[in-house]
């Protein structure tokens, strides 16, 4: 089911049944959904010991059972405590120059040999994926040497692309057929990526650690009992960072460019703000620009990276007056939450200024989830989106290709861990 179809269905069900409402999801059974701030507050503030991620999870083959996304109970607390320092805002500010240089390298054609010159038609999704992958490789592994980066890029791209929507949505297809199935191609790609990760970890440990990237920090950090993360668990956490840190930011960047170029007054206002900050040398200073921040937040409101949040209960709980028991699953529809007419005026309109006029609570606006399972990499994603968007807009003038300049927005479909436009959104580079 595509993201748009899921959103429309949820809207129809709530209109028919009220909030909360039940939806049957394959492999998960009946899920009680809410899309109101009061409901989100109840889900995000539910006792930690009552909540766990629902299994089976469609992304488990990609990230692994040890991934922070799927970890439960005490293990989740333990792994999050280990990873959280790597994503502290003071830490990620050091990646500002690497992020900006990755954006510039894409624009100059360093990766593709095809610079964004006037007259060029650009596939925004392909460019955004390449750019964000380069950033995540530099931030996680410290990889910026061309030959090694090319190797990691090829292997990681094959891994990400081999787990298509069919394997994501139809677990029955995850089986071997004499080396001919999509599942076997994916498994082989995952093995190649794991070999690269294991070799990098072994090399770092042999050299005694060191470095300014996330891997270096994870190798240095210890659990409360003084032990280090195991090689297997480290591999799966690193794989999670590649998956989650790549597609989500790339998709948000595409939607931001699309929305801005469909809303000329918003684009003009943002360009004026960026022009006034043209002398700023430190990319981290871009985080202080109010309208840039508002544009990014409004993009995430209309296009949340993960459209639903699910929690399985380990004990009795009541959501919006509906009693639930152990084993039941409850969820939040982010699209409904982010377009609740009680909170958002003209909710389906792209209007960044709404984020300048008031602050929204974490139960009204939650693009990265909430509660104790809020995305640990949210600060890095915010940082990267703002720097890359500002770099692109101040470097080239773009115009949406005619098929996207008018009419409804492209349908959204699953892309590994997130949902994004079904078709490649293209832009023409202007003189």
N, C-alpha and C positions, 0 to 999 in steps of 0.2 A: 504494500500500500504506500503510495507516494506521500510526501509530507503535506502537500496541498490537499489531497483527498482525505488524509487523516484529520487535518484541521477542519475541513468542511463537515466531515462526519461528526466530529466532536461538537461543532457548533450546532449542528442539526439535533444531535442527541440531547444537548443541554436545553435547546429550545423546546424539545418535546417533553423531556423528563425532569427538567430543573437541575440544580446543582446541589449535591454531587450526582453523578450518573455512572452507570456501569457499561463497560465495553469488554467484549470477549476478544482476547488476543491469542493467536495460536501459540501453543507451548506454555503460555503463562496462565491461561484460564481467564476468569472474570476479574477485571480490574475496576475498582471504584475511583473515578476521576473527579477532581475539582478544578475549577479555573478561576477562583475568587481569591482576593487577598486573605480573607479570613480562613479559607481552606488551606491556602499555602502556609499560613502561619501555623496551623495545626500540624501539618505534615513536617515542616522544617523544625518545629519545636517538640516533636514527639520524643519520648525518652530514647536515648541512644541505644540502650540495650534491647529495645523493642524492634529495631530496624536492621535490615540487611538487604543487599542487592538481590533482586530476583534472579534465580537460575532455573533453566538454562538461559544464558545470555548470548545473543547473536554475535557479540564481538569477542567472546572468550578465545576462539582460535587465533585471533590477531594479537591480543594483549597478554594472554596467559592467565591461569588461575591465580597466580600470585600478584597480579596487577592491583595497584591501589584502587582502581575503579571497581574491582570485584571482591576485594578483601572484606572480611566480615569481623564484627566484634572486636576483640582485643587485638587481633592481627591488623585490622584497619587502623586502629589508634597508633599501634607501634610503627607501622610503615609510614603513616602520615607524619608522625613526629620526626621520622628520619628524613623525609623528603622536604618538609615545609621550609627549613632554612635555605634550601637551594632556590626557592622562589620568593624570598623576601624582597620587597621593593628596593631596598638598598643594594641587594645583590644583583638584581636584574638590570639596574640602571647602567651597569658596566657594559651591557651588551648593546647600548645605543648606537655606537659607531659601527659595529658589525652589522646591525640591522639596516642602517642607512646605506652602508656600502653594498650589501646584498641587493638592495633595491636599485641602486645605481648600476650595478653589474648587469642586472636584467635589462635595464633601459638602454644601456650602451651595447647590448648584444654580446657581452663577454661569454655568456653561456651558450647562446644559440648561433652566434654569428649574424644575427638579424636584429640590428638596433631599431629602436622605436623612432624611425625617421618619418617626416611628413609623407603622407601617402600610403603608409604601412597600415594594414589591418591586423589588429592584435586580438588574439584569443585570451581574454582576461583570466579565464579559469586556469589555462595551462601556464600562463605567466605567473599567476599568483601561487600556484602549487610549487613551481620551480623556485620561486623566491622564498617562500616560507620554509621549504625543505632546506635550502641553503642556510637560512637563519638557524633552524633547529639543529642542524649538523654542527654549526659553529658554537652554538650555545651549549649543547649537550656534550659533544665530543671534542670541541676545540679544533674541528677540522676546517682548514681554510687553504691547505696546500692543493693545487689544482688536480694532481693525479689522484690523490686519495679521495678528494671530494667527488671527483667523477666516478670513482669506483663505488663509493657509498651511495651516491645519487642513483646510479643505475640499479644497484641491488635493492635499495629502499623503494624506488619507484616500481620495480617489478613486484615486490612484495605487496605494496599498497594496491596496485592495479589488479593483481591476481585474485583478490578477495572481492569480487564484484557483487552486485545487488542480488544475484541469484543465490550464491552461497550464503549471503547474509540473511536472506529471507526464507530459504528452503533448506533447513538442516539435513533433510533426507538425502540431499545431493552430496553431502560431505562423505564420500566413500571412494575407494580405489577401484579403477576399471582398467587394469592392465597398463597403467601408465598413461592413460588417455583422458582422464577426467580433469575438470577444473580444480577439483580438490587436490589432486596430486601435483598439479602445477603450483598451486598455492603452498602446499607443504614443502615443496622443493625450494621455492622462493624464501619461505620463512627460515629454512635450514641455512641457506646461504647468508641471510642477514644475521642469524645467530652466530655463525662462524666468524663474521666480521666483528660483531660485538664482543664475543669471547676473546678473540685475538687482541682487541684493543684493551680490554680489561686486564688480560694477562700481561700485556706490555707495560701498562701503567703500574701494575703491582710490582713487576720486576724492577721498574725504575724507581720505586719508592714513592709513587704518587706524584703530587704536584700538578700545577696548572690552575687556570681560572675558570674552567668550565664546570658544568653541573656534575659530570662524571667524577672529576677530581674531588668535589665537595662530598659526593656520596661515598667515595672510597675513604674519606677522612672521618666521616660522621659515624658515631657508634650509638647502638641502642642503649637504653637505660642500664642494662646489665653489663655494658662494656663490650659486647660482641659486635662484630661487623656483619653486614648483609652478606648472605651467601651468593655464590656466583650465579646460581640459577635464578634466585629472586632478583638479583641486580639486572640480569639479562631481560627479565620480563618487565621490570620497571622502566628500563631504557627503551624497550620496544614500545611500551605504552606512551612514553614521551614523544617518540617519533610519530606514532599514529595520531594521538590527540593534539600534539602541538603543530601538526602539519595541516591537516584538512580543515580544522575548525577556523583557524585564522585566515587561510586562503579563501574559504567560502565567504567569510565576513567581509574581506577586502573586495571581492567581486560585487557583493550586494551593495557595499558603500559606494563604489564607483557608479554602479547602475542607478541607484537612487539619486545620487547627486546630479547625474547628467539627465535625469528625468525631471529634476526640480531646479531650474536655472537660478532662481533667486537664492536657494540654499548654496549652490555652487559658488555663485558670485560673492556671497557673504564670507564663505570659508576662504576663498582665494584672497580676499581683502585682508583677512586676519593673518593668513600665512605670509602675505607680502609684508605686513608690518613686522613680522618676526623673521624676516629674511636674514638679518645679521646674527641671529642666534647660532652659535657654533656647537653647543652641546645639544645633541638630539633629545636628551632627557628633559630639556626645557619645554619641548613641545607638549609635554603632559600638562603644562599649566595653561594652555590655550583653551579658553572656555568653549568656543564654538566648535573647534575640532573635537573636543571631548563630547559635546552634545551630538554631533553628527555620528560619531562612533556608537554612542549609546542608543540613538534612535535607530540605527541600522540593526543593532542587536535586539532591540525591542521587536521590530517587525520580522526579523530573521534570526531567532534564537538558535545557537549552534546545535543544541540538543532539544528537540521539540517537546519531549515528555520526560518527566522525572518519575521513576518508579521506586517504591520501597515495599519489601515483603515484611510482614509482621511476624515476630516470634512469640507474641502474646496478645491478649485482648486490648482493643483500642476502639475509640469512637471518632469517626471523621464526619464533621458537619452533622452530627446527630445520628449517623448510621453506625450501628455496632459492627465491629469486625473481630475476627478471632485469629489465632496463630495460623500461619500459612496463607492468609489472605494477602492480597496485594492492593495497594493504593497508589495513586499517582496524581501528578499535576500536569495539566495541559498548558504549556508555556504560551502558546498562541492565544488561548482564551484569557490567561492571566494578563498578558501584555496588551490585550485589546478590550479589557473590561470597561464598558462605557461609564461605570460609576467612578472610574479613576482617570481614564484617558478621553479627552475631548477629541472628537473626530478621529477615532482610534486607528483607522486604516490609512490615514494620510501621513506621509513622511514629513514630519515637522520637528526638526531638531531643537527649535527654540523652546519647546515644552520643557526640556531639561535645563534651560536657563531660568525658567520661571519658578520652578519648585524642585525640591528633592523628593525622590520616591523611596519608599521603604523597601527593604529586602524581601518583603512579602508582596509588593506590587511589581517590582522589576527584579528579575532573577535570571539573567541570561546564562549564568554559569552554575545554576542550581543554588542550593542553600543549605543551611544547617551544618552538621559536622561532616557532610559529604560534599560540600561545595568544592568545585574544581580547584585543586591546589595550584594549578598553573594559570589561574585567571589573571593575575597581575602581569605575567609575561605576555599573555595574549593581548591584553589591553595596550601594553607598551608597544608591542610589535605593530599592531593595527594602526595606531596613531602615527608612528614614525614612517611606516611604509606608505600610508595614504598621503601624508604630507609630502614625502619625497616624490611620489608619482605626480601629484597635482602641480608641484612647483617646477617640475622638469619638462613636462610635455602637456600639450593641449589635446584633448580627446573629444571625439563625438561618437555617440552611440551609432552603430550600424543601423540603417533604416528599419530593419525588421524588429529592432528592439526599442526604437525611439518612440513608438506609439503602441497602443493596445495594452492588454493585460500583461502583468509580470510573468516570466516563464514559470512553469510548474517546478516544484521542488521534489526531488527524489533522494533516496538514501545514497550517501557517498561514505562508505566505511562507517566512521563513528558519528557522522553528522548528516544533515540533509542540505542539498544545494540545488542550484538550477539544473534542470534536466538537459538543457542544451547549452552549448558554449556561448556565453555572451561576448560579442565582439565589439571592438571600438576601432575607429579610424583616427590615426594620428594626424593632427592638423598642423599647418604651417605656423 
